[in-house]
């Protein structure tokens, strides 16, 4: 049993409570057995009265019970709070005695004869005035130590600093013999001072997350600075005491001024520590928040690179399937009974290519090409992906107007923006709800009300509406700031709306938020419609253009893709020189008697990329047409706009059309698969 008590006493707050109980019991034992040194361990000053000793036993027991933070409704917490209120009641009764000028008899309940024999100034057992004040403060703090929410305005946040203030005044008042502390006729025993200090220290240590302990014991840099500067407080506290000890006499006349000055300095220093510590902690939290966001961004970037690599390999395989299927279809002829089977192969490969494209949208590895697109068609392409992303508990609908004018924007950017908005809407509806995407045409007059900051004209309006939690005006004012998020740590980067803002404004459009807490959110995107004269020319109809024995240097490290592309080009009138690396291609290009009319190269290859190969060959032949092909790329091809780019997997028509445009210098047709 003793070992168990000692084990639990390792808690500093519980140890202080145990010491307080032990001090009170020792005094009561001294009165019972007539042992004066137990009542007054220091042979100067007054005795600790029995009522004070009993109150210390109650307060120490309360602290012992409450220090380990018992759960609400449990017996230890209820008993500890009850004892705390009892301590406050004893102090209040004594204060009433001093105020009324007459006793209630509470101080005569224990050892009245012994008290009369040992007391000074005729005190029969009444605690000192300031001891009563301390009991009221300490008892109320014990009773309300855990009242209120854990992170809200708990009463203990004010009571604990008040307890520290009362304890410091007790020390200074005893040192300078101030009458309002010791009372006119009854002194404050030195042992009472000591026990008050121990009890107050235990209270402060019981809840280190609350002030003032938090200023010196917290985990952050502010508390570390507070611990290093804490000796300054101790020096201020004891400077006056050392001075009076050196003088050899009490100074009742100047004691109040010195006490007030000391308390003022302590208060100022404490407030400085609080403000400085809070600033340091805020800076540390901001740094940690930034580091978490940086780690999240790097993690997403790594996932994007991984997804891009998978998509690259997958697109190489699909390019082989589509190219081989086209060659087989040509060999068999249009009337062969296997043509439907081949068409199903091509359709399945194309669906797989579409899925890969959606993967690249998430990975942000699609090449950026601002071109005229049909917004309704783009949304239809990712409608199923949105349904899978938001889950079955959210009712999703997509309302698309017919015959919309196209807009000029990178298609993958627009798809990424819509997907990000859908993900945000899902996060705002954890219990389910509805998400509606509507697309229509609007015309803004010169005096539109309310006007977006856009010139008058025709726009395509995209509205993404959810029935989620909504946003307050304060959140809306910061919603487009990078890294601003209201999601818990690890569940958001704060880049979704910032990216949407950048994409839309880069397309000369505008984005707005319409939201209220509890009423959902609508994100409005306005994209300028393209005039008929500015629209991209449609891809030419009819058969794919044929070659006329031009020499194409084909560079591809994937042998299956290289063989399929070479067969397609050869079948349609081109002469093909094959190479599996940039070094081999450079050697082929510089062979005597070799003339290359165009370079068709993969972008991502071992040791040297297609871009580097094109730069080396352009040093020798600056006018050499170049066509880059890749399953993914995060950068635009070099060449000042003269280079062509086709995405794997591509059709035979797209390949032949791009090669013909590169050889003839024709304006590139819209990129398609």
Helices and strands as residue ranges (DSSP letters): H 2-8, H 12-33, H 36-39, H 50-66, H 75-100, G 106-108, H 112-118, H 129-143, H 156-176, H 179-182, H 190-206, H 213-217, H 221-247, H 252-332, H 339-363, E 370-373, H 375-390, E 394-400, E 407-410, H 411-427, E 433-444, E 457-466, H 473-478, H 496-506, E 510-515, E 521-528, G 532-534, E 551-555, H 559-571, E 575-579, H 582-589, E 598-602, H 610-620, E 625-630, E 644-647, H 652-664
